[in-house]
Amino acid sequence: MFSTGIVFAVLVVLVAYAESVRFVRRQNLDEALQVSTSSGIVQGRTNRTFSGRPFWSFRGIPYGRPPVGTFRFRAPKPAEPWQGVLDATEESPACVQIFVRSRGVFTSGTEDCLIVNVFTPTDPLYQRDPLPVLVWFYGGAFVEGNSSVTAFGPEFLLDEDIVVVTLNYRIGFFGFMSTEDSASPGNYGLKDQVLALRWVQRNIRNFGGDPSRVTISGQSAGAASVLYHVASPKSKGLFHRAIANSGTSLSAFAWKRNAKEVAFQVGEGLGINTKNSKELVSKLRMVDLKSLMGVCETLVTLNLLTLMLEGFAFGPVIEHDHKNAFISESTYSLLERGDFNRVPIIIGTTTDESAVFENLINGVKYLIVLFDLSPGSLPNPSMKITTSEERRKVGTEIIRHYFKRRSAFEASVEEIEDFMSDEQFVRPARKTAQLAYRHTPVYSYVFSYRSKYGVRGFNDELRGRGSSRGVVHTEDLTYIWKRIERSFPRNQEDRLMVSRMVKLWANFARTGNPTPRTDPLLQNITWPSVNSRKDMKYLDIDSTLTIKSNYREEHMKFWDYIYEKHGGKSYITY
């Protein structure tokens, strides 16, 4: 009789073989639309940009082996070569992910998902001078997201002569499971991104891109990923500029504090009763996808009840010090002493980030009474406050500062949103800029332009109820990517904002400076880099572009006081 392990191994091999067949699946090939990569030839297709300009797209190119079976919960391996021509004309499935929606929590995607998409405005067979490259990391709380063109269409950027690369990376339990030791160090999603960046360095010239001018960019969890790469020695030399929209590695949501505990909880939910990390990981690699995700869905659902206290269910960790660690020290410390990849950085937020979470806030508002009963749960755990009495004192000061009635439970939704926006986005973005600017150019922005046409459905819903006072989380992406709103932009002002945003981003990708010369499109402004902690210049991106100083100054001074009086370095988040 065959053992269970042998049968499982045979099944993995058969699945891998079946998957490899998909590499040669197109009969009607066009050699004029083929490009050679380090793993084989890919077949692309032509499309049109927003302005009607032709571009070439190549979708679903594998950069890593399928991380299944014994490769599950491990650093990725480069894709194996294929014979023949890979059909790269259609979208590939997203990575396994969990969606939290009003109608429930559900799973979709596949484990075999490590692909890149390349979009180029120049005919790869008739290359001119190589063009700058922008690589995109999607957001989604580290549990959802994908590189689909319905969410991140490259057309606006391609009109500015930028080669665009989007990619899938592992998320959720598959991307960030960690036992905090050698059995499963974690950060697999970030390591996927590193492998994709290596693929770009090896191959992008064949698509008309310049491997010496690679800009990494991302939003929310993707922005936190960008700043982790800025700090990680494993990413050195793989990129040359960085753009972080609404997130940083110092954001509280970007560090998982109890990853080992969560890993064993998943095991217990599957009947794996062990205290041994190696045994746990070995058995988890053999669990079928449906069973594993059923337990993870439960954990994500329960996490909604403790989200404000514990952060997201899955996320990056500070690994134990080992040869292949992506990051084994806090990014705060690395940024503070200048021990990071010193590339120019753009970092910013929208004016009302947390309004996007209004439904969640209303749904768990009854739990907010916990902050009144236990104010000590409010301060960032990374502050390292040593006594419960002091934590309670700090929490009470926070409540009094943000909530007029001096009660979290009686606070308005707008007050809670202000606190959450400062806590998760504004304060960490500001601190990241303050730490990094001494060593590299840092450009800070606040996106404040509002359009009733430029937001996604649930943001339209918020604005329809009159609850959003500003620009919500993700809204600035509408002016960089052609998203699911196929009729956008609908008016001249929105079109102008698209042109301005893409010009700023393209200038930065080309030169490392978003305003290298005066330009009437950009109202002839010069966007200054941050050069002071006390007078922090930023670009206010509205109908009029304006240079301003010290965004949300009153609240940031409050946090400076709190951290200086009560905090204990070195921080992990801020």
N, C-alpha and C positions, 0 to 999 in steps of 0.2 A: 504493500500500500504506500502511496506517496504521502509525505507529510503535508500539512497545511501550508507550511512555508514554501515548499517546492512548487505546489500547485499555484500559489499566489505569484511566485516569481515567473512561472511559465505564462500566466495570464498577463503579467506586466509586459513581457517580451512580445506577446501576440498583439496587445494593444498598441505598443510602440510601433510594431511593424505595420499594423493597420493604419496608424496615423501617418507613417512615412509615405504611404501610397498617395496621400493627398498632395504631395509635392509635385506630382506629374499628373495633372488632371485636366489640362486644356488642350484641345485638339487644333483649334484655329489660331496659330501663332503668328505674330507680326514681329519680324526681326528688327524693324525700325524702332520698336518700343521695348527692346530688351536691354538689360544692363547686367554685367557680371559683378558678382559679389564674392566674398571670401568663401562662401558656402556653395555657390552655384549661380546659375543664370535666373533672372526674374523677368517676368513678362508684365509690363505696365499698360496703362491706357492714358488717353488724353482727355482733358476736361477744360472748362472755361472758368476764369476768375469772375469776380463780381463785375469787373469792368469789361468783360468779354475777351480777355487775353487768354491764349492757350497755355495750359500747364500739363505736366506729366505727373501721374500718381502711381505709386507702387505700394500696395497694401498687404499686410499680413506676412511680412518677411520674417521668418524665425531668426531670432538672435540667440536663443537659448534652447537647450533640450527640454522636452516636456518634464516638468518637475513632479513626476508621479512615482508611486511605488517607493523604491529605496532612495529616490531623489527628492521626495517630499521632505520638507523641513530641513533642507540643506541649501548652501550657497549654489547659485545656478552654474551650469556648465554651458560652454558655447555650443551653438547648434551644430549638428553633424552635417557634412556635405550631402547634397542630393545629386542625382543624375537627371539629365534632361532639363526642362524648363519649369520653374515654379510659376503658377498662375497667381500673380499679385495684383489682380484687377478688382477683387471684391473684399469686403470687410471680413475680418476674422472674429471669432467669438471673444467675448470679454473674459477676464479672469473671474474665478468664483467670488461672488460678493453677496452681501446681505443688504436688502433694501428695507428701510423703516419708513412706512407710509401710513397714512390715516386708515387705510383699509387692512393694515396688518404688517407683519414682518415676513419676508420671503427671500428665497435664494435663487440666483441664476448664475450662469457662466460655467466655465470649464477649467480644469487644472492645466490643460495644455494651452497656454495662452501667451507665451513670451514672444511677442512679435513687435516689429517696428513698422511704421508707415512712413514713406518718404514722398514729399511733394516738392517738385522743383519747377521754377518758371523758365528754365533753360533746357533746351534739347540735350540730353546727356550724350548723344552721339556727335554733337557739334558744339563742344564746350568752348565758352569764352573764358575770361578770367573767373576763377572760382568765386562763388558767392558766399556771404556769411550764412551761418546755420543757426536756427533756433530749435531747441529740443524742448518738448513740453511734457511735464509731469502733471497728471490730473489730480484733483482733490477728491474729497468724499469721505472725510473722517477716518481714513485708513480702513474703511470697511466696504466702500463701493467706489465706482468710477471706471471709466474705460476711455479708449482713444478714438471712439467712433466719430466719423465726420459729421454726423447729425448734431453732435455736441461741440466739436472742435474742427469746423471746416476751415481750411487754411487760406481761403481765397483772398481775404483782405491783406494778409501778410505777403502773399506771393506777388501782389501788384507792386510791392516795394522791393522786388528782387531779393527775396530771402528764401533760402531753402528751409523747409519746415519738416521736422521729424517729430512724430508722436509715437507713443509706445504704450504697451500694457506692462504692468508690473504687479506682482502678487500683493494682495491686500487681505485684510481680515486675519483669521487664524493662520492661513497658509503663508501670509506674508510676514507675520509678526509674532508667531508663537515662539516663546522663549522659556527655557527652564533656568535661565541665568547662569548656565554652566556649559561645559564642553558638549553635553548631550545635545543641546539645541541652543546655540548662542542667540539666535534671533536676527532681526533686521533683514530678512530675506527679500522683502520688497525693495529696500534701499540697495541691496546687493544686485538685484535684478537691474536696477537703474544704472549701476556702475558697469555691468556687462553690456548694456545697451549703448552706453557712452563709448565703451571700447569698440563696439561694432561701428559706431559712427566714425571714430578715428580711422579705422581700417578701410571703410567703404565709401564714405560720403563724397570723396573726390570723384568717384565714378558717376555720381548723380549731379555733378556740377557744384558741389559744396566745398567750402574751404575748411579743412580740419584744424587750422590754426585760428579760426574765428567762430568758435562754438559758444553760443549763449544757452544756458539752461534756465528754464522758467517754469513756474508752477503757481497754483492758487490753493490756498487753504492747506490741506495736508500736503499737496504738491509743493506749495511754497515752503513749508517746513522741511520737506525733502531737499529743496534747493539749498537751504541754509545748512542742512546736515552735510551736503556735498562740499559746501564752502569750508566746512570744518574738518572733513574726513581726509586723512592721508591717502586713502585708497582711491580718491577721486582726483588726486593731483595730476595736472597736465591734461586732463580729459575735457576741460572746458575753460573759457577765457572771460566770460561775463556771467552775471547771475541776476535774475529778476524774480522777486518774491511778492506775489499779490496776496495780501490778507493772510499772512501766516509766517511763522519763523520757528526755528528750532528752540527758541526760548518760550514759545507759547505753551501753556500748561497742557493743552490737548496733545502736544507733540512728544510727550514722554509718558511711557507706561510704567507706573510705579509698582504694580504687583503682578508682573507678567508670569512669574513662576507659579503663583497661587492660581491664576486663571488657567494655566496649562494643566495643572492637576485637577482643577474643577471640571475641565472638559473630559479628562480621563475618567473621573468618577462618574460623570454623566453617561459614559459609555460602558460602565462596569469594569473599568481598569483600575483595580485597587492596589496601588503600589506607592511607595514613597521613594522609589529609585528612579532618577531622571532618565537613565539610559533605557530601562525597561519600559517606562511610560512612552518615550519617543518611538521606540521600536514597535510597540503595539499600535500606536497612533498611525504609523505609516501603513498599517495593514487594514485600517478601518475603511469601509466603503464611504464614498463621498456623501451620500444621502444621510447616513447615520451621523456622520461627523457634523454636517451642517445643521442637522436638527438640534443638536446640543448647542452649537454656536448661536443659532437663532434665539434659543432660550436665554443664553447669557447676554446677548445684545439687548433683548427685551428687558431683562432685569436691570441692565446697565442704565436704561433710561431713567430709572428711579434714583440712581446715584450719580448721574452724569455730572451734575454741578459740583459734586464732592470728589469724585474719583477720576473724571475724565473719560475718554473713549474706552470701549471694551478692549480694543487691540491697538498697538502702536509701537513706535521705536523704543529701544532700550539702550542704556549704556552697557555695552558688553564687558564681560570680564576680559582682562588683558591677555590676548592671545594673538598668534601670528596673523590670522585672517580676520581680525575684528574690523568692522566698518568704523566704529567709533567706540572708544573705551575710556573717554574722559568727557566731562560736560563741555558742551560747546560754549558756554559762558566763559569758562576758564581759557579755552583755546582762543576765543575772540579777544578776550581781555589782554592777553599777553602777545597777541599778534601771531600766534602759531596756527595759521590757517592758510587756505589757498587765497592769496591776496589778488583777487580779481575785482573789477568795478561791480558795484551792486546797485540795483534799483529796488527799493522796498517801500511798501505803502499799504494803505487801508481805504475802505469806503467810509462814508460819514455815519452810517447806521448799520454796522455789520450784523449785529445780533437781532435786528428786526426780522431776519429770515427765520428765526427760531421762535417766532411769536406763538405759533400753534403749540409747540412743545412747552413753552413757558406757561401758557394757559392750562395745558393738560396736566402739569405737575405742580401747579401753583399751591395746592394744599400742602405739598412737601416743603415749601419754602419756609413754613413755620419752624422747621428744624433750625434755621439760621438764627431765629429769635431765641429758641430754647438752648441752642448750642452755638453761640457766636464764634467760638474757637474753631469751628469747621470752615469758616470763610477764608482765612489767610492761606495764601499759596503754600503748600507743603514744603516747597523748596526754600522757603524763608528760614527754615531750621530754628524756629522758635522753640526754646527748650522746655518751657513749663506750660501746663494747661491754663494756669492763671493768666500768663502773659498772652497766650493765644486768644483767650476770651476777651481780654482788654483790646487787643488789636482788632478782633472781629467786631466788637462794639463800636470802635472808631470808624470802621468801614461802613457799618450800617448808618451811623449818624451822618457820615459824609454824603452818601448816595441817596438816602431815603428820607424825605422830608418829615414823615411821621415817625421816624426813628424806629421803624419796624419793617423787617423784610416782608412779612406776610401782608402788611397793609400797603406796601409799595405799589406804585402804578407799574403797568407793563413797561412804559417808557423808561422809568427809573431802573428797572431790572435790566432792560436792554442796554442802557448806558453803562451800568456796572459790568455786564458781561462783555460788552465791546471793549472797554478799557482793559479788563482782566485778561481776555483771551487774544486780543489783536493789537490795540493801540499801544499799551504799555510795553509788551515784548518787542514790537516793531521799533519803537523809540529806543529801547535799551540796546537792541541789536545794532542800530545805527550809531549810537553813542560809543559802543565798544569797538566797532569796526573802522570808523572813519579816520582814526589816527594812523591806520595802516594801509588803507586803500580808499579810493573814491566811493562815496555812498550818496545816492540821490534818493531823497525822500519825497513821497507824494501823498495827497489825499484826493480821492476821486469823489466829487460832489455833484457831477452833472446828472440831472434827472430827466428821464423821458418815459412817458406812459407806454411807449412802444418797445422800449429796449430791455424789458425784464421778462423773466420766465413766468409761466402761468401762476405759480404760487405767490410770486412777488406781486403780480398784477392783483391777485386776490387781496393781499395785504393792503396794497395801496387803495383798492376799491373800498375797503372799510375805513380808509383814512388813518390807519394805524402806523404807517411808516413815515417818519419825519424826514428821512434822508435816503441815502443810497445804500441798499442792502448788500449783504454778502453775495458774491458771484456777479453782481450787476455790471462791474467794469469789464468783465470778459466779453460782454455783448459787443463791445466796440473794438475788440482785437480778433475775435473768432466769429466766423459765420456759423451761428448756432441754429437750433431747430426752428427759430422764427424765420421762416423762409422769405417773408415779405419785408424783413428789416434790412436796412433802415428805410423808414417810410417818409421822412421829410428832410428838408435841406439841412436843418440844424443837426439831426442825427448823423447824416452823411458827413458833415463837417467834423463831428466828434470822432467818427471812425477814422477819417483821414488823419486827424491830429494824433490820435492814440497810436495808430500804426506807424506814423512817421517818427514819433518819439522812440518807439520800441525798435524800429528798423535802424535809426541813427545809432542807437546804443549797440545793437548787434554788429554794426559795421565798424564803429570807432571806439566804443566804450564810453561815449559821451552822448546823452540824448539830445543835446542842442550844440553840436560842434560849430555851427555858424548861424547867423541870423537868417530867419526864414519867415516870410509873410504868412504862410500857412499857420505857423506857430506864434503869430503876433510879434515876431522878432524878439521873443524873450530869450534870456539865458538862464537855464535851470542850474543853480549853483549846487555844488556838492556840500554836504554837511561839513562844517568846519568849527563847530563849537557845541559844547553840551548845553550851554545856557541860552544861546540864541540859535536854535535849530531851524534852519531854513527848509521850506518844503514847497513843492509846486501844488497849488490848488487847481485841480483839473475840473473846470466848470465851463459854461458857455464862454467865459473869458478865462484865459490862463493867467494866474496871478502867483507871484512869489510871496509867501507869507512866513511867519515865524511861530514856533512853539504851539503846535496844535493841541487843543484841550489843555492849556497851560495850568489852569487851576487844579484840575484833577491830577495831572502829572506831578505837580509840586506836592500834592498830598501823598502820592505814592513814594516820591523821593524821601519825604519825611518818614513814612512808615518803614521803608527799607533801611534807612540810615539809623533809625532809632531801635528797630526790633530785628532786622534781618541778620543772618549769619552766613558769610561767604564760606565756600564758593557755591554759587547757585547752580542748579541744573536747569530750571525754568525760571522765568522772571515775570 
